[in-house]
Amino acid sequence: MNTKSLFTFIVAWLFPGAGHFMQKRWLRGFVFLGGTILLLVLGVWMQGKFYTVDNTYHPLMILGFLGDLGSGVFYFIIRMLGLGTGDVRAVTHHYGTTYLVTAGLLNYLVALNASREAARSVSAKEKEA
């Protein structure tokens, strides 16, 4: 992994689709950005809850938290707005929580894809030289 692919991964993690925007893959970037935002909006709308790491440090809670953290900057924005706290009494609570985690996990995959494409473009330029 070179510095360009690492930088691409970090940028793509922070802002979904940005890694593909950096590579001028506009359609992919907008599709991934839109998909992530849609999952987050639906998750909040369905009264989903972001996982938190409290004093229990249960392994599944930590994995859920890492999944939520995958949403990048949107995770922090939603938390600052006081959303994503969930309401267990809502019928759709578990579905919403699943949507929130899925958005983060999807963004990890998108960031890895952007990083891999950046590494391929660097190795192709090195072969030409």
Summary of the structure (lengths in Angstrom):
residues: 129
radius of gyration: 16.5
end to end distance: 19.1
largest distance: 61.9
contacts: 411
relative contact order: 0.22
helix: 71%
strand: 2%
